[in-house]
């Protein structure tokens, strides 16, 4: 994944897509969500409760080793869960943020399409008046315009809904009539092997299964003596075997998810390269058509078609880049590693 950071930097700096002065950054929205989101607050409360319980058991001289160990494990697990909740929140906020971004930019594309279709209708009406087109041609052009206008109307109606969903993550803290811009994230490069190896200590499910095994091993040790019934030892050993099987099952499932998420990152990165090339070609075509229009070789309508084609290619590139970022966010949740580097080091 070494080339991911380089590719994203090229995409962000080499395009004027989704750049808006005064637009909210993803980092600012995420920070508000971290501060005001209920999930993080609830998990922090759970962690604080576990810490209080551990302190009480630690200070109590009558506390036995098993409940003390369980209290220690609880603090460790709830602390990791807090980190994981933040990763999940980052993924959810990013997905909602990008939905707003794409809808915001799509409005520009749809407006340009309506203008193009209106121009086409006017042309066909002019041709009809000079008997150079049929009424059917006009009807088709009108129907195309009606469809484009309806698409624009639907997008305009859905846009506030998407903004409200994003604002919900911040408890309604975002300003009215806000806009967003393409996230500028310095992605962290990780090898698949490292993600797999570190998942044992980064994923709450794997930590919890490891803790279960540790407790089961402790119970076996306590039951393996001359004063404990053999049936108790047999039961403890059976519980240990069950815990070990569950641990292996959790490990296999986590590793499979990490591999799938990692492959998704690779795939979306390649698709973003194709979209970037398509945009480059569309812009070259537009440049040529601008020259041809200046020289009187093509009509204004044909030039407008090239302009709309560029807008659509820009939108496709935006969607490809967003898919890539979503894939990286998915990898973060699958591995427990902040591959987005969006949290600035999880505390």
C-alpha positions in Angstrom: 0.0 0.0 0.0 3.0 2.3 -0.2 1.7 4.0 -3.3 -1.7 4.9 -1.8 -0.6 8.1 -0.2 1.1 9.2 -3.4 -1.9 8.5 -5.6 -4.3 10.2 -3.3 -2.0 13.3 -3.1 -2.0 13.5 -6.9 -5.8 13.2 -7.0 -6.3 15.9 -4.3 -3.8 18.4 -5.7 -4.3 17.8 -9.4 -8.0 18.5 -9.5 -10.2 21.4 -8.6 -13.0 19.1 -7.8 -15.1 19.7 -4.6 -12.9 22.6 -3.5 -15.0 25.2 -1.8 -13.8 28.2 0.2 -15.2 28.1 3.7 -16.4 24.5 3.3 -16.3 22.2 6.4 -13.4 19.8 6.4 -13.9 16.1 7.3 -11.5 16.5 10.2 -13.6 19.3 11.7 -16.8 17.3 11.4 -15.2 14.2 12.8 -13.9 16.1 15.8 -17.4 17.4 16.6 -18.7 13.9 16.3 -16.1 12.6 18.7 -16.9 15.3 21.2 -20.7 15.2 21.0 -21.4 11.7 19.8 -23.3 9.4 22.2 -21.5 6.2 21.3 -18.1 7.5 22.3 -19.6 9.1 25.5 -21.4 5.9 26.5 -18.2 3.8 25.9 -16.2 6.2 27.9 -18.7 5.9 30.8 -18.4 2.1 30.6 -14.6 2.3 30.7 -14.8 4.7 33.7 -17.0 2.2 35.5 -14.6 -0.6 34.8 -11.7 1.5 36.2 -13.6 2.3 39.3 -14.4 -1.4 39.8 -10.8 -2.3 39.3 -9.6 0.3 41.8 -12.1 -1.0 44.4 -11.0 -4.6 43.9 -7.3 -3.7 44.0 -7.7 -1.8 47.3 -9.7 -4.6 48.8 -7.3 -7.1 50.5 -10.0 -9.8 50.4 -10.3 -9.8 46.6 -9.3 -13.1 45.1 -7.1 -13.5 42.0 -9.9 -14.5 39.6 -12.2 -11.5 40.2 -9.2 -9.2 40.3 -8.0 -10.6 36.9 -11.5 -10.2 35.5 -11.5 -6.6 36.6 -8.1 -6.0 35.0 -9.3 -7.6 31.8 -12.4 -5.5 31.8 -10.5 -2.3 31.9 -8.2 -3.5 29.1 -11.1 -4.6 27.0 -13.3 -1.5 27.5 -10.3 0.7 26.7 -9.8 -1.1 23.4 -13.5 -0.9 22.7 -13.3 2.9 23.1 -10.6 3.0 20.5 -12.7 0.8 18.2 -15.9 2.9 18.7 -13.9 5.9 17.5 -12.8 3.9 14.4 -16.4 2.9 13.7 -17.5 6.5 14.2 -14.8 7.7 11.8 -16.0 5.3 9.2 -19.7 6.3 9.6 -19.0 10.0 9.6 -16.8 9.6 6.5 -19.4 7.7 4.6 -22.1 10.3 5.4 -19.7 13.1 4.7 -18.8 11.7 1.3 -22.5 11.2 0.5 -23.0 14.9 1.1 -20.0 15.8 -1.0 -21.1 13.6 -4.0 -24.6 15.0 -3.8 -23.3 18.5 -3.6 -21.2 18.1 -6.7 -23.9 16.1 -8.5 -26.2 19.1 -8.3 -23.7 21.0 -10.5 -23.7 18.2 -13.0 -27.4 17.9 -13.1 -27.9 21.7 -13.6 -25.4 21.6 -16.5 -27.3 18.7 -18.0 -30.6 20.6 -17.8 -29.0 23.5 -19.5 -27.7 21.2 -22.3 -31.1 19.5 -22.7 -32.8 22.9 -22.8 -30.4 24.0 -25.5 -31.1 20.8 -27.5 -34.9 21.5 -27.2 -34.5 25.0 -28.4 -32.4 23.8 -31.3 -35.0 21.2 -32.3 -37.8 23.8 -32.1 -35.8 26.1 -34.3 -35.3 23.3 -36.8 -39.0 22.4 -36.7 -39.9 26.0 -37.6 -37.7 25.8 -40.6 -39.0 22.3 -41.4 -35.6 20.8 -40.7 -36.9 18.6 -37.9 -40.1 16.7 -37.1 -42.5 17.2 -34.2 -41.2 13.8 -32.9 -37.7 15.2 -32.6 -39.1 18.1 -30.5 -41.1 15.7 -28.4 -38.1 13.5 -27.7 -36.0 16.5 -26.8 -38.8 17.8 -24.5 -39.0 14.4 -22.8 -35.3 14.3 -22.3 -35.4 17.7 -20.7 -38.3 16.7 -18.5 -36.3 13.7 -17.2 -33.3 15.8 -16.5 -35.3 18.4 -14.6 -36.9 15.7 -12.5 -33.5 14.2 -11.7 -32.4 17.6 -10.6 -35.5 18.1 -8.5 -35.1 14.8 -6.8 -31.4 15.5 -6.1 -32.3 18.9 -4.6 -34.9 17.3 -2.4 -32.6 14.6 -1.2 -29.6 16.9 -0.5 -30.9 18.4 2.8 -31.7 14.9 4.0 -28.1 13.8 3.5 -26.9 16.9 5.3 -29.2 16.2 8.2 -27.8 12.6 8.5 -24.3 14.0 8.7 -25.3 16.7 11.2 -26.9 14.0 13.4 -23.4 12.6 14.2 -22.4 16.0 15.7 -25.6 16.4 17.7 -26.7 19.2 15.3 -23.6 21.3 15.8 -22.9 22.0 12.2 -23.8 25.5 10.8 -26.8 26.1 8.6 -26.3 25.8 4.8 -22.9 24.2 5.2 -20.8 22.8 2.4 -18.1 20.2 2.4 -14.9 19.6 0.5 -12.9 16.5 -0.5 -11.1 15.1 2.6 -7.4 15.7 2.6 -6.2 12.7 4.6 -2.6 11.6 5.0 -3.2 7.9 4.8 -1.0 5.6 6.7 0.6 2.7 4.7 0.5 -0.7 6.2 1.5 -4.1 5.0 -1.2 -6.8 5.1 1.1 -9.0 7.2 1.3 -6.3 9.9 -2.4 -5.7 9.9 -3.0 -9.4 10.5 -0.3 -9.7 13.2 -1.5 -6.7 15.1 -5.1 -7.5 14.9 -4.7 -9.7 18.0 -4.2 -6.6 20.1 -6.3 -4.2 18.1 -9.6 -5.9 17.8 -11.9 -6.2 20.8 -13.3 -9.5 19.7 -9.9 -11.1 19.6 -8.8 -9.6 22.9 -12.0 -10.8 24.5 -11.5 -14.3 23.2 -7.8 -14.3 24.4 -9.0 -13.1 27.8 -11.5 -16.0 27.9 -8.7 -18.4 27.2 -6.5 -16.9 29.9 -9.2 -17.2 32.5 -9.9 -20.8 31.4 -6.2 -21.6 31.8 -6.2 -20.1 35.2 -9.2 -22.2 36.2 -7.4 -25.3 35.0 -4.4 -24.5 37.1 -6.5 -23.9 40.2 -8.3 -27.2 39.7 -5.2 -29.3 39.0 -4.3 -30.4 42.5 -5.0 -33.1 45.1 -7.8 -31.4 46.9 -10.1 -30.5 44.0 -12.5 -33.2 42.6 -11.4 -34.6 39.2 -14.8 -33.7 37.7 -14.0 -30.0 38.4 -10.7 -30.4 36.6 -12.3 -32.1 33.7 -14.9 -29.4 33.4 -12.2 -26.7 33.5 -10.3 -28.5 30.8 -13.4 -28.8 28.6 -14.1 -25.1 29.1 -10.5 -24.3 28.1 -10.8 -26.3 24.9 -14.1 -24.5 24.1 -12.5 -21.1 24.7 -9.5 -22.1 22.5 -11.8 -23.2 19.7 -13.8 -20.0 19.9 -10.5 -18.0 19.9 -9.4 -19.7 16.7 -12.7 -19.2 15.1 -12.7 -15.5 15.9 -9.1 -15.2 14.6 -10.0 -16.9 11.3 -13.0 -14.7 10.8 -11.0 -11.5 11.6 -8.2 -12.4 9.3 -10.6 -13.2 6.5 -12.3 -9.8 7.0 -9.0 -8.0 7.0 -7.9 -9.7 3.7 -11.2 -8.9 2.0 -11.0 -5.2 3.2 -7.3 -5.0 2.1 -8.2 -6.3 -1.4 -11.1 -3.8 -1.6 -8.6 -1.0 -1.0 -6.4 -2.3 -3.8 -9.3 -2.6 -6.2 -10.8 0.8 -5.5 -7.3 2.4 -5.9 -7.0 0.9 -9.4 -10.4 2.1 -10.4 -9.6 5.6 -9.2 -6.6 5.5 -11.6 -8.9 4.7 -14.5 -11.3 7.5 -13.6 -8.4 9.9 -13.4 -7.3 8.9 -17.0 -10.9 9.3 -18.2 -11.0 12.8 -16.8 -7.7 13.6 -18.5 -9.1 12.5 -21.8 -12.3 14.5 -21.4 -10.4 17.6 -20.6 -8.2 17.2 -23.6 -11.3 16.7 -25.8 -12.8 19.9 -24.3 -9.6 21.8 -25.0 -9.7 20.7 -28.6 -13.4 21.6 -28.9 -12.8 25.0 -27.5 -10.3 25.6 -30.3 -12.6 24.2 -32.9 -15.5 26.4 -31.6 -13.2 29.4 -31.7 -12.4 28.6 -35.4 -16.1 28.1 -36.2 -15.8 24.3 -36.8 -18.4 23.2 -34.2 -21.5 24.6 -32.7 -22.0 26.1 -29.2 -24.2 23.1 -28.4 -21.3 20.7 -29.3 -19.0 22.7 -27.1 -21.6 22.5 -24.3 -21.7 18.7 -24.7 -17.9 18.5 -24.1 -18.2 20.8 -21.0 -20.9 18.5 -19.5 -18.8 15.5 -20.4 -15.9 16.9 -18.3 -18.3 17.6 -15.4 -19.5 14.0 -15.5 -15.9 12.7 -15.6 -15.1 14.9 -12.6 -18.0 13.4 -10.8 -16.9 9.9 -11.7 -13.4 10.6 -10.4 -14.9 12.0 -7.2 -16.9 8.9 -6.7 -13.9 6.7 -7.4 -11.8 8.6 -4.8 -14.6 8.4 -2.3 -14.9 4.6 -2.8 -11.2 4.3 -2.1 -11.5 6.3 1.1 -14.5 4.2 2.2 -12.5 1.1 1.5 -9.6 2.4 3.6 -12.1 3.2 6.4 -13.5 -0.3 6.1 -10.0 -1.7 6.5 -9.5 0.4 9.6 -12.6 -1.2 11.2 -11.7 -4.7 10.0 -8.2 -4.5 11.4 -8.6 -2.2 14.3 -5.8 0.0 12.9 -6.4 3.7 12.1 -5.4 3.3 8.4 -7.3 6.6 7.6 -5.0 8.4 10.1 -8.1 10.4 10.8 -8.0 10.2 14.6 -4.5 11.6 15.0 -3.5 8.8 17.3 -6.2 7.1 19.3 -6.1 8.1 22.9 
